[in-house]
Amino acid sequence: MALDYQTTGFSDALVILGAAGLVIPAFARFRITPVIGFILVGVLVGPFGLGAAVPEHRWLEWVTISNPKGIAQFAELGIILLLFSIGLELSYARIWAMRKPLFGFGAAELIGSAAIIALALWIFGETPGGSLGLGLALALSSTALVLPIAGTTSAVGRLALAMLLFEDLALVPIIFLLGAIGPSADSGLGELASVIGLGAATVFSMLFFGRWLIPPLFAQAARTKSPELFLSTSLLIVILASLATTLVGLSPIVGALVAGLLIAETKYRGEVELATAPFKGLALGVFLITVGMSINLDMIVADASSIATAVVGVVMVKALVTAGLLRLGRVPRGTAAETGLLMASPSETTLIVLAAAAQAKLIGMDVAAFWQVVTAIGLTITPTLARIGHSVARRIEWRHDAMLEGEADQLQTEPQTILIGFGRVGRLVAEMLEAHNRPYVAIEADVDLVTVARREGKPVKFGDAARPATLARLDLEGASAVVLTMDDPVQAVRITASLRKSFPDLTIVARARDTDHAAELYRAGASDAVPETLESSLQLSEAVLIDLGVAMGPVIASIHEKRDELRAEIREAGQLDVMPRLGGLRTRQQ
């Protein structure tokens, strides 16, 4: 049977796969999120872009998407797989722990934003029913964009996750409410209560029976050692769960979230996450392309001022409401500001609620089209808002921390250890100092590491130790020791020499790359230099020899012998009077 290459499916697949193959590497090279790239591709290949020229230039069919509704199903699959992956990161204990922000911040943020937006639209002439519908639609935030940007483990990510989960749960009641108050209402609040009750029973049934059915199902798939069967089993569970919640009137994304939550409690979680990740990324890219395809460039040009005012107004209201509520809940200033800006854009589910409001005749089709463009633009600028929020949070926290540092410096009387660098190694050293109640202060040039450490209450300051002025700010005269943990051999030697020249009696412990670097640090004046590759190599050698059956006594003796040889090499290369300390040896030898 010959394939019909003239079908729209081939050309649409060509555009989608081409976009995935070009957009992701190109934008990753410039450290720009691919979200913007996919949306711009949608604008270009959609019916308002190059697609408008297809009747005059038939060859454009191969680089445009001629059937937007045909790929909408794949876009919905992307959202379902995204919520499924979020569920994989959760657990029953974590859901229970976030119940307060979910039903507290989540409900307050949705209701507060919707009320203010609805009031503003009513003042500007919209009908009461239309204002309510638009307020509820625009108050929703994008799960598909916010969580990939913020994650679910950071302070901002946890707050965003709680509020977004509440919005997803509230989607179906919102749609039924609009249908009940519309002029053409054919369903009442009784049907809404019925759907909520039936939906709750379905979700609880899935949670109860899934704990017993899913592990044996995955066990059978794992015994076959077939990656294809394992993948198909994962997708089957997701689709069945989504269909179950859809059949009772709930959103399919609720079922996907429940499926992920169930699998997260099994030992197959990691394998499922790896198997479904490529499909999630591609399907999410399709969704973003459909968002771009809904942007009508002619409408934007013709009504640019109104659209810009609407976008700015919605973003400002949601950002201020969210940040204000979080501050009332005693969330730190920086975290509240960053979360507010991250949640400020409308959502992909806004398009669903707009369609429901139009179907209920609460708003006209032209009004719905206008706010669809506003929503698409809002989704496009979400990554930009996230970056702005991150920068604003850093500025707020630094200003606040500067005041606290001034007070702390006045109170600090005990000599403290100074850590130069607070990356992987510096953080571990700090944890050991904390375990033994030794005061310390760290300096780090990576602003993101400083921000994270500050949120955890760590005494970390921003500064580049390569600059002499930065070292001059530190209380080196009163320091008990200085620990250099940076992974820059040249700067480590230079800073060591500078410190030793200014403070002859100061204890300086430095991280060395290898034995040659350790010798160089000793010549520069380090009290101790610890070669990281040396100790890791010796420990690996010890582990493999024991696993191969060599007796532990001879292995330990040979490790000590090799360490002594290397110590002697460092002593000779560094022109030291005493033997350097390495590994577990804690006494100096001549």
Secondary structure as GFF3:
##gff-version 3
##sequence-region A 1 590
A	DSSP	alpha_helix	8	29	.	.	.	ID=ss1
A	DSSP	alpha_helix	34	45	.	.	.	ID=ss2
A	DSSP	three_ten_helix	50	53	.	.	.	ID=ss3
A	DSSP	three_ten_helix	58	63	.	.	.	ID=ss4
A	DSSP	alpha_helix	68	88	.	.	.	ID=ss5
A	DSSP	alpha_helix	92	97	.	.	.	ID=ss6
A	DSSP	alpha_helix	99	103	.	.	.	ID=ss7
A	DSSP	alpha_helix	105	123	.	.	.	ID=ss8
A	DSSP	alpha_helix	128	138	.	.	.	ID=ss9
A	DSSP	alpha_helix	143	150	.	.	.	ID=ss10
A	DSSP	alpha_helix	155	181	.	.	.	ID=ss11
A	DSSP	alpha_helix	189	223	.	.	.	ID=ss12
A	DSSP	alpha_helix	227	247	.	.	.	ID=ss13
A	DSSP	alpha_helix	252	264	.	.	.	ID=ss14
A	DSSP	alpha_helix	269	293	.	.	.	ID=ss15
A	DSSP	alpha_helix	297	302	.	.	.	ID=ss16
A	DSSP	alpha_helix	304	328	.	.	.	ID=ss17
A	DSSP	alpha_helix	333	342	.	.	.	ID=ss18
A	DSSP	alpha_helix	348	359	.	.	.	ID=ss19
A	DSSP	alpha_helix	365	380	.	.	.	ID=ss20
A	DSSP	alpha_helix	382	411	.	.	.	ID=ss21
A	DSSP	beta_strand	417	420	.	.	.	ID=ss22
A	DSSP	alpha_helix	424	435	.	.	.	ID=ss23
A	DSSP	beta_strand	440	444	.	.	.	ID=ss24
A	DSSP	alpha_helix	447	455	.	.	.	ID=ss25
A	DSSP	beta_strand	460	462	.	.	.	ID=ss26
A	DSSP	alpha_helix	468	473	.	.	.	ID=ss27
A	DSSP	beta_strand	481	484	.	.	.	ID=ss28
A	DSSP	alpha_helix	489	502	.	.	.	ID=ss29
A	DSSP	beta_strand	508	512	.	.	.	ID=ss30
A	DSSP	alpha_helix	515	524	.	.	.	ID=ss31
A	DSSP	beta_strand	528	531	.	.	.	ID=ss32
A	DSSP	alpha_helix	532	547	.	.	.	ID=ss33
A	DSSP	alpha_helix	552	574	.	.	.	ID=ss34
###
